[in-house]
Amino acid sequence: MTALLGPEISWYLAVSGFLFATGALGVLLRRNPLIVLLSLEIMLNGGNLALIGFSRNLGDGGGQIFALAVMAVAASEVVVGLGLVVALNRKRVTLDVDRLNTLRG
């Protein structure tokens, strides 16, 4: 087996865990929907980094392809979420996650 250049998988997993934990704290502690969406993106990026780290360690490209698919889903999630936030802001609704319990047309 050839020697891989760069950090070992433990560094990838440590950074990935830190990103995921930071995103989880943002989702649990913040009440602004924009911050919650950004925190979800940080969590997805942490998961992507773990997939890429394992893919690099195994020498297989499957994890990187799956990470690209997750990025495409995350981009569509951001578009829908930001659309909802903008629509709520235009109706002068308070942007507080605790108060947003129903969606009315």
JOPE-V478940 format. One record per run of one state. SS is the DSSP state (A for helix, B for strand, O for the rest). FROM is the first residue (numbers start at 1). LEN is the number of residues. Records with the same first field share a line. If there is no record, write none. Layout:
# JOPE-V478940
SS: FROM-LEN ; FROM-LEN
This chain:
# JOPE-V478940
O: 1-8 ; 30-3 ; 59-3 ; 91-15
A: 9-21 ; 33-26 ; 62-29
